[in-house]
Amino acid sequence: MSAETPSLGARLSARGLDGTTLLVLPGVIFVVALFIYPFLYGLWLSFHPKAGPALANYAKFFSDPFLYGTIWTTMKLALPVTLINLLIALPIAFRVRLLRRQRLLTTLLILPITLGTVLVAEGMLFYLGPQGWLNRVLMLAGLISSPVKLVNNYWGVFISLVITGFPFTFLLTLSYVTGIDPSLEQAAATLGANARNRFREVFLPLLLPGLAITFCLSFVQAYSVLPSAVLVGDPSSATRVISIAAYQAATEEYDYAMASAIAMIMGLTQLGVVALVLGLRSLLYRGPVAAAKG
């Protein structure tokens, strides 16, 4: 008597494709459709220029100072903004973790996320512009004789990125700070370590891996700046970031292959900074990201 042939469901389950595994399928389709396919198509398109060999778009980018200069312009914005947001978020996170009404204060600190980049830019133009209340107050007080230019230049974009990027950096930093077991600090204090030594010897080694991840994520967010560079910056000169170059190639020159090449270069430069930071993290510290609470 021949053995009964297993059903299709049994054969799929034997290979790990049961009903639970198939629940992942919609997510996989979403990632492939919205991330992997556009990336691969953009990469393919970047090697098919309107004229010339496959690398013509990349050669054009790196041979034109008006184009490759956008990398340095973007770096000058993204790197200091990320560093400042991290330096501001760290002491505030240490203070917030000790407060009773932590949720209320956290909600107030992350409020700029709900405003959006465009609304923040509009508010800056209203308050910090040449006819804004800040310049008017300073002029009425006799502190300045002419309006201070805080928008439509580098500093306008810088301030906008700090405002919109701080909540994201703060939330990530707070999650790492509150994840450290308080008994470690208490033990160090019992052994005679002051606040500075406790931070340097206890908190910093445990926070360093998480701070590196926070820096990378915040940097990627700041590096992709576009609305702020246009609304409160000088998109033709001082704040002509690489995203503007890609946007202009696609919408003004209708050169989608060139726009794709710029996008690929943008991604590679971001990846280079992220790889450098993570490499330094691995050299400075090897171990868990943070100590769990007991």
LINWORA-V605239 format. One record per helix or strand of 2 or more residues. SS is the DSSP state (h for helix, s for strand). FROM is the first residue (numbers start at 1). TO is the last residue. If there is no record, write none. Layout:
BEGIN
ss,from,to
SS,FROM,TO
SS,FROM,TO
END
This chain:
BEGIN
ss,from,to
h,8,14
h,19,22
h,25,46
h,56,63
h,65,96
h,102,109
h,111,115
h,117,128
h,133,140
h,154,177
h,182,190
h,195,223
h,227,231
h,242,251
h,256,284
END
